[in-house]
Amino acid sequence: MSDPLIPQPGSSLTNFRAMFNIVLVAEGFTAGELPAFRAACASFDAKIRTTRPFDTYSTNINVLRLESASAVSATALKVECGPGRGPTNTRFRAHFCTQKDSAGNGIPRCVDGDGPGVVAAIEATGLLKGMPYSPLVMINNSGHAGAATQAAGPTGGPTRAIAWFTLDTGWETVALHELGHSAFGLADEYEYDGTAAVPAGAVASQPNVSTAATTAALALESETEHQVWASFIKPTTPAPATAKKTAQTPPPDSLASEPLAPGVTVQDIGLFEGADRHQLGIFRPFADCRMRHTAEPYCPVCEHTIRAGLGAWELPEEKGSSFVTGPATHVFTLPLPGLAIGTYDMASGAVHLFDGFTAAFMANLGPPDLVVPGAGLPTGATTVLTFDAPGGPYAYTHSFITGARQLNRFAQTAAGVTIQPIWDTGPAFGAPWTSVSLPVINGRLHTLGYNRFTGEAALTPLDLTDPNQPDLVSWRDPPDVWQPGWPHVEAFNLREKLMLLRASDFGMRDVQSLLPLGTRPVSWMPGGTTEPDGFTHHFLHQSAGGPRLIRYSGISGRLALDALRPDGSAFDFVGARRFAPGGLSFLGQEAPVFSTGIVTQIPPAIPVRILAWHHAPSQTLRVHAMVAVSP
């Protein structure tokens, strides 16, 4: 009989594949002590959901507890080396002094146990086998100890990283430190227990430590997080950011014993010498951090690594389903009901709709078209934006060529889906827009139009009955016009904020606020935010964890996913996939051939986000599930 696996309030026993799953495992709690384990689980659950950066992703986090009772209590265990450490016959045989320092002395606080037994107990529940999860073993002992270890799973299963910790004062922050190791690959940033200098030729591959002695060398390392770290360092910050140092006994553990270089503050990101249990020749990003002292918050680089790891749960699978649909210039999704994936061809006006469940999970079967034969949208549209509203869903279309705008309604009938025109402005309405998006302002949909050739822009209410609405705000005349030249400009909502994303195929990118209304976006200047160039498409979508940006190269097929920082200041790289090149259509760069939506996988009834796109050379619609992967 397996141990009970119980979700904390707000978590569930479903949708594991789309979530970041933490399993708190009871070790050394007798059946009579399990109420204390439950109370501690509630404390950790509250802590992680209010700790940056996990707080932003709270809806993506599952916290579960495994009530694995022990025959004896771990309270008698002693955090010491040598004999007399107490019983080792608790459920998972936790014991201390499991590692040695560089002098060969045991380290009392290092703890380990029966890792394979932990994994076997979790997977014996039958719920998490083959799913992503991070075990945190809670040891019923008031001493100070913690560690992260690796354990082989059951036959054929993956190796799992396990965090172990005791219940001393402030134990929640120790658990978060160990989770940094086990779930996100972060290194320790303290300087004791190892040799004074890092061994010659050593390479530090963890996200938050590096042997690179200059910012330029750091930026050239293959680790993505090291490149991000380098981008965070101000040009004026010296390297190293600590004052010149020599080996000390005992090793430095505070700013008093390890002063900073002149001009460097504790808020600066840089190359601070001393990390990964060594004093010299290896560097950390920040003066102090949870990975150095557990009571401190995560530093910006560690926080970015965690954000990227949490976002990585939403990366699309490289392998998906595909079927021939004919020519198309646009891809969109509609709730009809569930999810329908649609294509539109601007030359013919033809629209095709396919059931999202069939398209995503019944690979290559070519599902039937849901649209009534002959139904379509106006020809010549360069923008097709779908949205749901009373009486809908609807499609807003716009032509950069003529300036015409149209609103059409999709209706489900016994014969299939029909497309009904609501209004049509005809050609030459105002400035023709090369980019159009649909932000919400004061509870009402608006269009944000931008012309990349002139820099003109306007925010205009979108009315379901009357197309002739005055601009809410316009930037149509000098000196108000925006910086021209951006191939992708999009307004989006971030909680109460109205944000603007601008992206270029040549590497420039920025995100900024459009509030107060009427604010003119600051022009990008050399030295502003950049990304690797060569991406021909940018597609923004909302996930449970916040806005996500997909970048795709129609030349190489490389697809990258970025997550918006919680404060909205920038998008950070999360991960990459390799798709087929050629998702362009004759609209070329920024062709709107990507869309996302939520479908229900049956069985079981699990909502899964999918990414749909059109591959022009083969005239196929391709659908990929965005599922859990290891960070």
Secondary structure as a PSIPRED ss2 file (coil, helix, strand):
# PSIPRED VFORMAT (PSIPRED V4.0)

   1 M C   1.000  0.000  0.000
   2 S C   1.000  0.000  0.000
   3 D C   1.000  0.000  0.000
   4 P C   1.000  0.000  0.000
   5 L E   0.000  0.000  1.000
   6 I E   0.000  0.000  1.000
   7 P E   0.000  0.000  1.000
   8 Q C   1.000  0.000  0.000
   9 P C   1.000  0.000  0.000
  10 G C   1.000  0.000  0.000
  11 S C   1.000  0.000  0.000
  12 S C   1.000  0.000  0.000
  13 L C   1.000  0.000  0.000
  14 T C   1.000  0.000  0.000
  15 N C   1.000  0.000  0.000
  16 F H   0.000  1.000  0.000
  17 R H   0.000  1.000  0.000
  18 A H   0.000  1.000  0.000
  19 M C   1.000  0.000  0.000
  20 F E   0.000  0.000  1.000
  21 N E   0.000  0.000  1.000
  22 I E   0.000  0.000  1.000
  23 V E   0.000  0.000  1.000
  24 L E   0.000  0.000  1.000
  25 V E   0.000  0.000  1.000
  26 A E   0.000  0.000  1.000
  27 E E   0.000  0.000  1.000
  28 G C   1.000  0.000  0.000
  29 F C   1.000  0.000  0.000
  30 T C   1.000  0.000  0.000
  31 A H   0.000  1.000  0.000
  32 G H   0.000  1.000  0.000
  33 E H   0.000  1.000  0.000
  34 L H   0.000  1.000  0.000
  35 P H   0.000  1.000  0.000
  36 A H   0.000  1.000  0.000
  37 F H   0.000  1.000  0.000
  38 R H   0.000  1.000  0.000
  39 A H   0.000  1.000  0.000
  40 A H   0.000  1.000  0.000
  41 C H   0.000  1.000  0.000
  42 A H   0.000  1.000  0.000
  43 S H   0.000  1.000  0.000
  44 F H   0.000  1.000  0.000
  45 D H   0.000  1.000  0.000
  46 A H   0.000  1.000  0.000
  47 K H   0.000  1.000  0.000
  48 I H   0.000  1.000  0.000
  49 R C   1.000  0.000  0.000
  50 T C   1.000  0.000  0.000
  51 T C   1.000  0.000  0.000
  52 R C   1.000  0.000  0.000
  53 P C   1.000  0.000  0.000
  54 F H   0.000  1.000  0.000
  55 D H   0.000  1.000  0.000
  56 T H   0.000  1.000  0.000
  57 Y H   0.000  1.000  0.000
  58 S H   0.000  1.000  0.000
  59 T H   0.000  1.000  0.000
  60 N H   0.000  1.000  0.000
  61 I E   0.000  0.000  1.000
  62 N E   0.000  0.000  1.000
  63 V E   0.000  0.000  1.000
  64 L E   0.000  0.000  1.000
  65 R E   0.000  0.000  1.000
  66 L E   0.000  0.000  1.000
  67 E C   1.000  0.000  0.000
  68 S C   1.000  0.000  0.000
  69 A C   1.000  0.000  0.000
  70 S C   1.000  0.000  0.000
  71 A C   1.000  0.000  0.000
  72 V C   1.000  0.000  0.000
  73 S C   1.000  0.000  0.000
  74 A H   0.000  1.000  0.000
  75 T H   0.000  1.000  0.000
  76 A H   0.000  1.000  0.000
  77 L C   1.000  0.000  0.000
  78 K C   1.000  0.000  0.000
  79 V C   1.000  0.000  0.000
  80 E C   1.000  0.000  0.000
  81 C C   1.000  0.000  0.000
  82 G C   1.000  0.000  0.000
  83 P C   1.000  0.000  0.000
  84 G C   1.000  0.000  0.000
  85 R C   1.000  0.000  0.000
  86 G C   1.000  0.000  0.000
  87 P C   1.000  0.000  0.000
  88 T C   1.000  0.000  0.000
  89 N C   1.000  0.000  0.000
  90 T C   1.000  0.000  0.000
  91 R C   1.000  0.000  0.000
  92 F C   1.000  0.000  0.000
  93 R C   1.000  0.000  0.000
  94 A C   1.000  0.000  0.000
  95 H E   0.000  0.000  1.000
  96 F E   0.000  0.000  1.000
  97 C C   1.000  0.000  0.000
  98 T C   1.000  0.000  0.000
  99 Q E   0.000  0.000  1.000
 100 K E   0.000  0.000  1.000
 101 D C   1.000  0.000  0.000
 102 S C   1.000  0.000  0.000
 103 A C   1.000  0.000  0.000
 104 G C   1.000  0.000  0.000
 105 N C   1.000  0.000  0.000
 106 G E   0.000  0.000  1.000
 107 I E   0.000  0.000  1.000
 108 P C   1.000  0.000  0.000
 109 R C   1.000  0.000  0.000
 110 C C   1.000  0.000  0.000
 111 V E   0.000  0.000  1.000
 112 D E   0.000  0.000  1.000
 113 G C   1.000  0.000  0.000
 114 D C   1.000  0.000  0.000
 115 G H   0.000  1.000  0.000
 116 P H   0.000  1.000  0.000
 117 G H   0.000  1.000  0.000
 118 V H   0.000  1.000  0.000
 119 V H   0.000  1.000  0.000
 120 A H   0.000  1.000  0.000
 121 A H   0.000  1.000  0.000
 122 I H   0.000  1.000  0.000
 123 E H   0.000  1.000  0.000
 124 A C   1.000  0.000  0.000
 125 T C   1.000  0.000  0.000
 126 G C   1.000  0.000  0.000
 127 L C   1.000  0.000  0.000
 128 L C   1.000  0.000  0.000
 129 K C   1.000  0.000  0.000
 130 G C   1.000  0.000  0.000
 131 M C   1.000  0.000  0.000
 132 P C   1.000  0.000  0.000
 133 Y C   1.000  0.000  0.000
 134 S E   0.000  0.000  1.000
 135 P E   0.000  0.000  1.000
 136 L E   0.000  0.000  1.000
 137 V E   0.000  0.000  1.000
 138 M E   0.000  0.000  1.000
 139 I E   0.000  0.000  1.000
 140 N C   1.000  0.000  0.000
 141 N C   1.000  0.000  0.000
 142 S C   1.000  0.000  0.000
 143 G C   1.000  0.000  0.000
 144 H C   1.000  0.000  0.000
 145 A C   1.000  0.000  0.000
 146 G E   0.000  0.000  1.000
 147 A E   0.000  0.000  1.000
 148 A E   0.000  0.000  1.000
 149 T E   0.000  0.000  1.000
 150 Q E   0.000  0.000  1.000
 151 A E   0.000  0.000  1.000
 152 A C   1.000  0.000  0.000
 153 G C   1.000  0.000  0.000
 154 P C   1.000  0.000  0.000
 155 T C   1.000  0.000  0.000
 156 G C   1.000  0.000  0.000
 157 G C   1.000  0.000  0.000
 158 P C   1.000  0.000  0.000
 159 T C   1.000  0.000  0.000
 160 R E   0.000  0.000  1.000
 161 A E   0.000  0.000  1.000
 162 I E   0.000  0.000  1.000
 163 A E   0.000  0.000  1.000
 164 W E   0.000  0.000  1.000
 165 F E   0.000  0.000  1.000
 166 T E   0.000  0.000  1.000
 167 L C   1.000  0.000  0.000
 168 D C   1.000  0.000  0.000
 169 T C   1.000  0.000  0.000
 170 G C   1.000  0.000  0.000
 171 W H   0.000  1.000  0.000
 172 E H   0.000  1.000  0.000
 173 T H   0.000  1.000  0.000
 174 V H   0.000  1.000  0.000
 175 A H   0.000  1.000  0.000
 176 L H   0.000  1.000  0.000
 177 H H   0.000  1.000  0.000
 178 E H   0.000  1.000  0.000
 179 L H   0.000  1.000  0.000
 180 G H   0.000  1.000  0.000
 181 H H   0.000  1.000  0.000
 182 S H   0.000  1.000  0.000
 183 A H   0.000  1.000  0.000
 184 F H   0.000  1.000  0.000
 185 G C   1.000  0.000  0.000
 186 L C   1.000  0.000  0.000
 187 A C   1.000  0.000  0.000
 188 D C   1.000  0.000  0.000
 189 E C   1.000  0.000  0.000
 190 Y C   1.000  0.000  0.000
 191 E C   1.000  0.000  0.000
 192 Y C   1.000  0.000  0.000
 193 D C   1.000  0.000  0.000
 194 G C   1.000  0.000  0.000
 195 T C   1.000  0.000  0.000
 196 A C   1.000  0.000  0.000
 197 A E   0.000  0.000  1.000
 198 V C   1.000  0.000  0.000
 199 P C   1.000  0.000  0.000
 200 A C   1.000  0.000  0.000
 201 G C   1.000  0.000  0.000
 202 A C   1.000  0.000  0.000
 203 V C   1.000  0.000  0.000
 204 A C   1.000  0.000  0.000
 205 S C   1.000  0.000  0.000
 206 Q C   1.000  0.000  0.000
 207 P C   1.000  0.000  0.000
 208 N C   1.000  0.000  0.000
 209 V C   1.000  0.000  0.000
 210 S E   0.000  0.000  1.000
 211 T C   1.000  0.000  0.000
 212 A C   1.000  0.000  0.000
 213 A C   1.000  0.000  0.000
 214 T C   1.000  0.000  0.000
 215 T H   0.000  1.000  0.000
 216 A H   0.000  1.000  0.000
 217 A H   0.000  1.000  0.000
 218 L H   0.000  1.000  0.000
 219 A H   0.000  1.000  0.000
 220 L C   1.000  0.000  0.000
 221 E C   1.000  0.000  0.000
 222 S C   1.000  0.000  0.000
 223 E C   1.000  0.000  0.000
 224 T H   0.000  1.000  0.000
 225 E H   0.000  1.000  0.000
 226 H H   0.000  1.000  0.000
 227 Q H   0.000  1.000  0.000
 228 V H   0.000  1.000  0.000
 229 W H   0.000  1.000  0.000
 230 A H   0.000  1.000  0.000
 231 S H   0.000  1.000  0.000
 232 F H   0.000  1.000  0.000
 233 I C   1.000  0.000  0.000
 234 K C   1.000  0.000  0.000
 235 P C   1.000  0.000  0.000
 236 T C   1.000  0.000  0.000
 237 T C   1.000  0.000  0.000
 238 P C   1.000  0.000  0.000
 239 A C   1.000  0.000  0.000
 240 P C   1.000  0.000  0.000
 241 A C   1.000  0.000  0.000
 242 T E   0.000  0.000  1.000
 243 A C   1.000  0.000  0.000
 244 K C   1.000  0.000  0.000
 245 K C   1.000  0.000  0.000
 246 T C   1.000  0.000  0.000
 247 A C   1.000  0.000  0.000
 248 Q C   1.000  0.000  0.000
 249 T C   1.000  0.000  0.000
 250 P C   1.000  0.000  0.000
 251 P C   1.000  0.000  0.000
 252 P C   1.000  0.000  0.000
 253 D C   1.000  0.000  0.000
 254 S C   1.000  0.000  0.000
 255 L C   1.000  0.000  0.000
 256 A C   1.000  0.000  0.000
 257 S C   1.000  0.000  0.000
 258 E C   1.000  0.000  0.000
 259 P C   1.000  0.000  0.000
 260 L E   0.000  0.000  1.000
 261 A C   1.000  0.000  0.000
 262 P C   1.000  0.000  0.000
 263 G C   1.000  0.000  0.000
 264 V C   1.000  0.000  0.000
 265 T C   1.000  0.000  0.000
 266 V C   1.000  0.000  0.000
 267 Q C   1.000  0.000  0.000
 268 D C   1.000  0.000  0.000
 269 I C   1.000  0.000  0.000
 270 G C   1.000  0.000  0.000
 271 L C   1.000  0.000  0.000
 272 F E   0.000  0.000  1.000
 273 E E   0.000  0.000  1.000
 274 G E   0.000  0.000  1.000
 275 A E   0.000  0.000  1.000
 276 D C   1.000  0.000  0.000
 277 R C   1.000  0.000  0.000
 278 H E   0.000  0.000  1.000
 279 Q E   0.000  0.000  1.000
 280 L E   0.000  0.000  1.000
 281 G E   0.000  0.000  1.000
 282 I E   0.000  0.000  1.000
 283 F E   0.000  0.000  1.000
 284 R E   0.000  0.000  1.000
 285 P C   1.000  0.000  0.000
 286 F C   1.000  0.000  0.000
 287 A C   1.000  0.000  0.000
 288 D C   1.000  0.000  0.000
 289 C C   1.000  0.000  0.000
 290 R C   1.000  0.000  0.000
 291 M C   1.000  0.000  0.000
 292 R C   1.000  0.000  0.000
 293 H C   1.000  0.000  0.000
 294 T C   1.000  0.000  0.000
 295 A C   1.000  0.000  0.000
 296 E C   1.000  0.000  0.000
 297 P C   1.000  0.000  0.000
 298 Y C   1.000  0.000  0.000
 299 C C   1.000  0.000  0.000
 300 P H   0.000  1.000  0.000
 301 V H   0.000  1.000  0.000
 302 C H   0.000  1.000  0.000
 303 E H   0.000  1.000  0.000
 304 H H   0.000  1.000  0.000
 305 T H   0.000  1.000  0.000
 306 I H   0.000  1.000  0.000
 307 R H   0.000  1.000  0.000
 308 A H   0.000  1.000  0.000
 309 G H   0.000  1.000  0.000
 310 L H   0.000  1.000  0.000
 311 G H   0.000  1.000  0.000
 312 A H   0.000  1.000  0.000
 313 W H   0.000  1.000  0.000
 314 E H   0.000  1.000  0.000
 315 L C   1.000  0.000  0.000
 316 P E   0.000  0.000  1.000
 317 E C   1.000  0.000  0.000
 318 E C   1.000  0.000  0.000
 319 K C   1.000  0.000  0.000
 320 G C   1.000  0.000  0.000
 321 S E   0.000  0.000  1.000
 322 S E   0.000  0.000  1.000
 323 F E   0.000  0.000  1.000
 324 V E   0.000  0.000  1.000
 325 T C   1.000  0.000  0.000
 326 G C   1.000  0.000  0.000
 327 P C   1.000  0.000  0.000
 328 A C   1.000  0.000  0.000
 329 T C   1.000  0.000  0.000
 330 H E   0.000  0.000  1.000
 331 V E   0.000  0.000  1.000
 332 F E   0.000  0.000  1.000
 333 T E   0.000  0.000  1.000
 334 L E   0.000  0.000  1.000
 335 P C   1.000  0.000  0.000
 336 L C   1.000  0.000  0.000
 337 P C   1.000  0.000  0.000
 338 G C   1.000  0.000  0.000
 339 L C   1.000  0.000  0.000
 340 A E   0.000  0.000  1.000
 341 I E   0.000  0.000  1.000
 342 G E   0.000  0.000  1.000
 343 T E   0.000  0.000  1.000
 344 Y E   0.000  0.000  1.000
 345 D C   1.000  0.000  0.000
 346 M C   1.000  0.000  0.000
 347 A C   1.000  0.000  0.000
 348 S C   1.000  0.000  0.000
 349 G C   1.000  0.000  0.000
 350 A E   0.000  0.000  1.000
 351 V E   0.000  0.000  1.000
 352 H E   0.000  0.000  1.000
 353 L E   0.000  0.000  1.000
 354 F E   0.000  0.000  1.000
 355 D E   0.000  0.000  1.000
 356 G H   0.000  1.000  0.000
 357 F H   0.000  1.000  0.000
 358 T H   0.000  1.000  0.000
 359 A H   0.000  1.000  0.000
 360 A H   0.000  1.000  0.000
 361 F H   0.000  1.000  0.000
 362 M C   1.000  0.000  0.000
 363 A C   1.000  0.000  0.000
 364 N C   1.000  0.000  0.000
 365 L C   1.000  0.000  0.000
 366 G C   1.000  0.000  0.000
 367 P C   1.000  0.000  0.000
 368 P C   1.000  0.000  0.000
 369 D C   1.000  0.000  0.000
 370 L C   1.000  0.000  0.000
 371 V E   0.000  0.000  1.000
 372 V C   1.000  0.000  0.000
 373 P C   1.000  0.000  0.000
 374 G C   1.000  0.000  0.000
 375 A C   1.000  0.000  0.000
 376 G E   0.000  0.000  1.000
 377 L C   1.000  0.000  0.000
 378 P C   1.000  0.000  0.000
 379 T C   1.000  0.000  0.000
 380 G C   1.000  0.000  0.000
 381 A C   1.000  0.000  0.000
 382 T C   1.000  0.000  0.000
 383 T E   0.000  0.000  1.000
 384 V E   0.000  0.000  1.000
 385 L E   0.000  0.000  1.000
 386 T E   0.000  0.000  1.000
 387 F E   0.000  0.000  1.000
 388 D C   1.000  0.000  0.000
 389 A C   1.000  0.000  0.000
 390 P C   1.000  0.000  0.000
 391 G C   1.000  0.000  0.000
 392 G C   1.000  0.000  0.000
 393 P C   1.000  0.000  0.000
 394 Y E   0.000  0.000  1.000
 395 A E   0.000  0.000  1.000
 396 Y E   0.000  0.000  1.000
 397 T E   0.000  0.000  1.000
 398 H E   0.000  0.000  1.000
 399 S C   1.000  0.000  0.000
 400 F C   1.000  0.000  0.000
 401 I C   1.000  0.000  0.000
 402 T C   1.000  0.000  0.000
 403 G C   1.000  0.000  0.000
 404 A C   1.000  0.000  0.000
 405 R E   0.000  0.000  1.000
 406 Q E   0.000  0.000  1.000
 407 L E   0.000  0.000  1.000
 408 N E   0.000  0.000  1.000
 409 R E   0.000  0.000  1.000
 410 F E   0.000  0.000  1.000
 411 A E   0.000  0.000  1.000
 412 Q E   0.000  0.000  1.000
 413 T E   0.000  0.000  1.000
 414 A C   1.000  0.000  0.000
 415 A C   1.000  0.000  0.000
 416 G E   0.000  0.000  1.000
 417 V E   0.000  0.000  1.000
 418 T E   0.000  0.000  1.000
 419 I E   0.000  0.000  1.000
 420 Q E   0.000  0.000  1.000
 421 P E   0.000  0.000  1.000
 422 I E   0.000  0.000  1.000
 423 W E   0.000  0.000  1.000
 424 D E   0.000  0.000  1.000
 425 T C   1.000  0.000  0.000
 426 G C   1.000  0.000  0.000
 427 P C   1.000  0.000  0.000
 428 A C   1.000  0.000  0.000
 429 F C   1.000  0.000  0.000
 430 G C   1.000  0.000  0.000
 431 A C   1.000  0.000  0.000
 432 P C   1.000  0.000  0.000
 433 W C   1.000  0.000  0.000
 434 T C   1.000  0.000  0.000
 435 S E   0.000  0.000  1.000
 436 V E   0.000  0.000  1.000
 437 S E   0.000  0.000  1.000
 438 L C   1.000  0.000  0.000
 439 P C   1.000  0.000  0.000
 440 V E   0.000  0.000  1.000
 441 I E   0.000  0.000  1.000
 442 N C   1.000  0.000  0.000
 443 G C   1.000  0.000  0.000
 444 R E   0.000  0.000  1.000
 445 L E   0.000  0.000  1.000
 446 H E   0.000  0.000  1.000
 447 T E   0.000  0.000  1.000
 448 L E   0.000  0.000  1.000
 449 G E   0.000  0.000  1.000
 450 Y E   0.000  0.000  1.000
 451 N C   1.000  0.000  0.000
 452 R C   1.000  0.000  0.000
 453 F C   1.000  0.000  0.000
 454 T C   1.000  0.000  0.000
 455 G C   1.000  0.000  0.000
 456 E C   1.000  0.000  0.000
 457 A E   0.000  0.000  1.000
 458 A E   0.000  0.000  1.000
 459 L E   0.000  0.000  1.000
 460 T E   0.000  0.000  1.000
 461 P E   0.000  0.000  1.000
 462 L C   1.000  0.000  0.000
 463 D C   1.000  0.000  0.000
 464 L C   1.000  0.000  0.000
 465 T C   1.000  0.000  0.000
 466 D C   1.000  0.000  0.000
 467 P C   1.000  0.000  0.000
 468 N C   1.000  0.000  0.000
 469 Q C   1.000  0.000  0.000
 470 P C   1.000  0.000  0.000
 471 D C   1.000  0.000  0.000
 472 L C   1.000  0.000  0.000
 473 V E   0.000  0.000  1.000
 474 S E   0.000  0.000  1.000
 475 W E   0.000  0.000  1.000
 476 R C   1.000  0.000  0.000
 477 D C   1.000  0.000  0.000
 478 P C   1.000  0.000  0.000
 479 P C   1.000  0.000  0.000
 480 D C   1.000  0.000  0.000
 481 V C   1.000  0.000  0.000
 482 W C   1.000  0.000  0.000
 483 Q C   1.000  0.000  0.000
 484 P C   1.000  0.000  0.000
 485 G C   1.000  0.000  0.000
 486 W C   1.000  0.000  0.000
 487 P C   1.000  0.000  0.000
 488 H E   0.000  0.000  1.000
 489 V E   0.000  0.000  1.000
 490 E E   0.000  0.000  1.000
 491 A E   0.000  0.000  1.000
 492 F E   0.000  0.000  1.000
 493 N E   0.000  0.000  1.000
 494 L E   0.000  0.000  1.000
 495 R C   1.000  0.000  0.000
 496 E C   1.000  0.000  0.000
 497 K E   0.000  0.000  1.000
 498 L E   0.000  0.000  1.000
 499 M E   0.000  0.000  1.000
 500 L E   0.000  0.000  1.000
 501 L E   0.000  0.000  1.000
 502 R E   0.000  0.000  1.000
 503 A E   0.000  0.000  1.000
 504 S C   1.000  0.000  0.000
 505 D C   1.000  0.000  0.000
 506 F C   1.000  0.000  0.000
 507 G C   1.000  0.000  0.000
 508 M E   0.000  0.000  1.000
 509 R E   0.000  0.000  1.000
 510 D E   0.000  0.000  1.000
 511 V E   0.000  0.000  1.000
 512 Q E   0.000  0.000  1.000
 513 S E   0.000  0.000  1.000
 514 L C   1.000  0.000  0.000
 515 L C   1.000  0.000  0.000
 516 P C   1.000  0.000  0.000
 517 L C   1.000  0.000  0.000
 518 G C   1.000  0.000  0.000
 519 T C   1.000  0.000  0.000
 520 R C   1.000  0.000  0.000
 521 P C   1.000  0.000  0.000
 522 V C   1.000  0.000  0.000
 523 S C   1.000  0.000  0.000
 524 W C   1.000  0.000  0.000
 525 M C   1.000  0.000  0.000
 526 P C   1.000  0.000  0.000
 527 G C   1.000  0.000  0.000
 528 G C   1.000  0.000  0.000
 529 T C   1.000  0.000  0.000
 530 T E   0.000  0.000  1.000
 531 E C   1.000  0.000  0.000
 532 P C   1.000  0.000  0.000
 533 D C   1.000  0.000  0.000
 534 G C   1.000  0.000  0.000
 535 F C   1.000  0.000  0.000
 536 T C   1.000  0.000  0.000
 537 H E   0.000  0.000  1.000
 538 H E   0.000  0.000  1.000
 539 F E   0.000  0.000  1.000
 540 L E   0.000  0.000  1.000
 541 H E   0.000  0.000  1.000
 542 Q E   0.000  0.000  1.000
 543 S E   0.000  0.000  1.000
 544 A C   1.000  0.000  0.000
 545 G C   1.000  0.000  0.000
 546 G E   0.000  0.000  1.000
 547 P E   0.000  0.000  1.000
 548 R E   0.000  0.000  1.000
 549 L E   0.000  0.000  1.000
 550 I E   0.000  0.000  1.000
 551 R E   0.000  0.000  1.000
 552 Y E   0.000  0.000  1.000
 553 S C   1.000  0.000  0.000
 554 G C   1.000  0.000  0.000
 555 I C   1.000  0.000  0.000
 556 S C   1.000  0.000  0.000
 557 G C   1.000  0.000  0.000
 558 R E   0.000  0.000  1.000
 559 L E   0.000  0.000  1.000
 560 A E   0.000  0.000  1.000
 561 L E   0.000  0.000  1.000
 562 D E   0.000  0.000  1.000
 563 A E   0.000  0.000  1.000
 564 L E   0.000  0.000  1.000
 565 R C   1.000  0.000  0.000
 566 P C   1.000  0.000  0.000
 567 D C   1.000  0.000  0.000
 568 G C   1.000  0.000  0.000
 569 S C   1.000  0.000  0.000
 570 A C   1.000  0.000  0.000
 571 F E   0.000  0.000  1.000
 572 D E   0.000  0.000  1.000
 573 F E   0.000  0.000  1.000
 574 V E   0.000  0.000  1.000
 575 G E   0.000  0.000  1.000
 576 A E   0.000  0.000  1.000
 577 R E   0.000  0.000  1.000
 578 R E   0.000  0.000  1.000
 579 F C   1.000  0.000  0.000
 580 A C   1.000  0.000  0.000
 581 P C   1.000  0.000  0.000
 582 G C   1.000  0.000  0.000
 583 G C   1.000  0.000  0.000
 584 L C   1.000  0.000  0.000
 585 S C   1.000  0.000  0.000
 586 F C   1.000  0.000  0.000
 587 L C   1.000  0.000  0.000
 588 G C   1.000  0.000  0.000
 589 Q C   1.000  0.000  0.000
 590 E C   1.000  0.000  0.000
 591 A C   1.000  0.000  0.000
 592 P C   1.000  0.000  0.000
 593 V C   1.000  0.000  0.000
 594 F E   0.000  0.000  1.000
 595 S E   0.000  0.000  1.000
 596 T E   0.000  0.000  1.000
 597 G E   0.000  0.000  1.000
 598 I E   0.000  0.000  1.000
 599 V E   0.000  0.000  1.000
 600 T E   0.000  0.000  1.000
 601 Q E   0.000  0.000  1.000
 602 I C   1.000  0.000  0.000
 603 P C   1.000  0.000  0.000
 604 P C   1.000  0.000  0.000
 605 A C   1.000  0.000  0.000
 606 I E   0.000  0.000  1.000
 607 P E   0.000  0.000  1.000
 608 V E   0.000  0.000  1.000
 609 R E   0.000  0.000  1.000
 610 I E   0.000  0.000  1.000
 611 L E   0.000  0.000  1.000
 612 A E   0.000  0.000  1.000
 613 W E   0.000  0.000  1.000
 614 H E   0.000  0.000  1.000
 615 H E   0.000  0.000  1.000
 616 A C   1.000  0.000  0.000
 617 P C   1.000  0.000  0.000
 618 S C   1.000  0.000  0.000
 619 Q C   1.000  0.000  0.000
 620 T E   0.000  0.000  1.000
 621 L E   0.000  0.000  1.000
 622 R E   0.000  0.000  1.000
 623 V E   0.000  0.000  1.000
 624 H E   0.000  0.000  1.000
 625 A E   0.000  0.000  1.000
 626 M E   0.000  0.000  1.000
 627 V C   1.000  0.000  0.000
 628 A C   1.000  0.000  0.000
 629 V C   1.000  0.000  0.000
 630 S C   1.000  0.000  0.000
 631 P C   1.000  0.000  0.000
